[in-house]
Amino acid sequence: MGAAAIGMTTGTAAGTAAVTPVDPLDSVRLPPLREELQLLPAPPAVDGSPCWTIHDPVRNRYFRIGHGAFEVIARWHHGSPRAIAAAVAAETVLEPEAEDVVGLYRFLAGSNLTQGADVDFLAKQTAARRTSWWMWLLHNYLFFRIPLVRPDAFLNATVRYVAPFYSRAWLWTVIGAGVLGLILAMRQWDSFAHTFLHFFSLEGMALYGVTLLATKTLHELGHAYTAKRFGCRVPTMGVAFLVMWPVLYTDTSDAWRLVSRRARLHIAAAGMLTELALAAFATLAWSFLPDGPLRSAAFFVATVSWVTTLTINLSPFMRFDGYYLLADALDVPNLQDRAFALARWRLREWLFGLGDEVPERFDPWLHRVMLAYAFATWVYRLVLFIGIAGLVYHVFIKVLGIVLFAVEVGWFILRPLVNEAKEWWERRGSLRPNRNLLMTLGGLAALVWLAFVPVTGTIAVPSVWRAEGFSTLFAPVPSRIAEVLVQPGRRVAAGDLLFRLEAPELTNKLQQSELRIALAQDRIDRMLAARDGLDRVRVMEEDLAAGLADRQGLLDSLARLEIRAPIAGTVVDIADALRPGRWVGPSLALGQIVADGGGELVGYVAENDLTRVMVGADAVFHADDPLRPRMAARVTAVDRVGVKGLDVPALASIHGGPIAVESQTGPSMGRTNAEAARSNLKPVEAVYRVTLAPLDRAQAGPAHQMRGVARVDGEARSLADRFWRTALAVLIRETGF
């Protein structure tokens, strides 16, 4: 839907096109208006004054005019601007000037609402609309429509059959179905939330396509039938393409002939209300359908379909349902154009204090709403167009993707900024020294200074502070604690006894082994004394050797039950539950020893900052724990080869760290678990390992590794230099075919 609004409270009309100046005004005969135009009543203006709508049936376009413009058009037969203005002044309370009548004429002529337009003027209009094929493609590849059907006759014939769907009984039926469906779904919520979507097979994909098409078709029919119920014509329905993605549309622009804003709100919201009704019945149907494609389709309609529809259609920042709902709710036709004009005026006043007259006057609350809407829409479009630029780059082949990316950024983001900057430059002669202008110039100077002056050389290096060495203590075999000889926080030397364990099973095995050894030795002694069965002595000696080896193994195992410190350091992480008499297994850590020293800092620097980090540079480590004081450090090593995998998992994004990684799974191919874990954490962008040492070596190292950021002193570079290097690196990388 679309309409143009014209207001004339004191005789001023909005104009969008220029014609040949009309002078002298008293001798000019204005051409008559086209005979097929329709003048329809419209909702009153915000101030309560009456309004009308001009309908152009040839182009199906609508133009809203205010009271002043209506009074001028009602006396258009007087011919000349001065005569029309005089007639309005004599017969009404308005006092327009002849120039106001000419302004209205320029708008009407520019909108092709007058007869006998000047040939040169029409030629200029045609030339202005004529563009080259690449300009046409540029304007239309993001969005274009293909009308498919003219449904008005079908809607007229079938509208009576959908009348029950607009009754109060149907409303309560939908509400009841939705409430009952939610109650049944909540009773089996786990099953509902984990419904398997059977869309991976050919049958499932076909069912998904049919479900989506049926849902969106009913959405559009909701618009169409609601418009028809209010007496509007629906000229076309078809498919529109948004960045080559097809969506259905319905032309309900005839709703602009309605006086009731509530009726237009009903038409705009009908599609979303239809999908919500479908979602209510789909939620109820899910509880009664067997698991399979039909249940998955019901789950899709009950959840994904209407949520995405509301997310897209309720957005007022694009010309979807939400935009027209907001425009009708505020009663501001051409909401975006008028809000943008107001925001541009406000922005120029903030920056330069030009003192221009406000383009339109609204109530204070509506004035603020319009400004907030305009600025929010600009931010939304900036993010959207950047996203679309990235999308077209990745979807199309590389060469075309680069071109379309440049077109998106240049045409839809940079071009409006350049045009506004040109407007500022053209009006430089009207700038006068004032507070706003001085503040703007000062802000621009500060931005230029920040962009081109090297203000800081600090490089942020995501790092962890960890001990230089540590050892975790485990029981060698299932055993029982006999004695605990150490406490948490105690410093120990290498070889100190920490735990004494006992394993009755090993003791019993040792006793049995010694009995077998004694028995074998006794047999050998008797055979040697009797000199009988000497041929079996060798076999008995082999049994004796095996028994001795078994006893030695048991003795070694019993010796390992005395847990000693493998390194010098501080004992940490001893559980309070480790008491004499408790059984422990090899998988239970008895404690950990952290090596002496201040520990080390290990981090990763991005490729752009690699050349700025030098060995010997000073740094300050800021732990993520805000209660931990800062720690001075110095760079001791910088790897010049990018890492293939992070050896510090705490810094990986999948573990909550700041470095983006791609987690890869696959066979270890003979690697250790630690090596396999590192190789699975592959950085998305190239990073290089940096090692730092705390300056205070007397301090104790951390009991656990501590994540944070090391801010390293490096070569100072300006923001502009960093941006240029990054952009150049990306350009070189992306243009390598």
Secondary structure, 3 states (H helix, E strand, C coil): CCEEEECCCCCCCCCCCCCCCCCCHHHCCCCCECCCCEEEEECCCCCCCCEEEEEECCCCEEEEECHHHHHHHHCHHHCCHHHHHHHHHHHCCCCCCHHHHHHHHHHHHHCCCECCCCHHHHHHHHHHHCCCHHHHHHHHCCEEEEEEECCHHHHHHHHHHHHHHHCHHHHHHHHHHHHHHHHHHHHCHHHHHCCCCCCCCHHHHHHHHHHHHHHHHHHHHHHHHHHHHCCCCCCCEEEEEECCEEEEEECCHHHHHCCCHHHHHHHHHHHHHHHHHHHHHHHHHHCCCCCCHHHHHHHHHHHHHHHHHHHHHCCCCCCCHHHHHHHHHHCCCCHHHHHHHHHHHHHHHHHHCCCCCCCCCCCHHHHHHHHHHHHHHHHHHHHHHHHHHHHHHHHCCHHHHHHHHHHHHHHHHHHHHHHHHHHHHHCHHHCCCCHHHHHHHHHHHHHHHHHHCCCCCEEEEEEEEECCCEEEEECCCCEEEEEECCCCCCEECCCCEEEEEECHHHHHHHHHHHHHHHHHHHHHHHHHHHCCCHHHHHHHHHHHHHHHHHHHHHHHHHHCCEEECCCCEEEECCCCCCCCCCEECCCCEEEEEEECCCCEEEEEEEHHHHHHCCCCCEEEEEECCCCCCCEEEEEEEECCCCCCCCCCHHHEHHHCCCECEEECCCCCCCCCHHHHHHHHEEECCCEEEEEEEECCCCCCCCCCCEEEEEEEECCCCCHHHHHHHHHHHHHHHHCCC
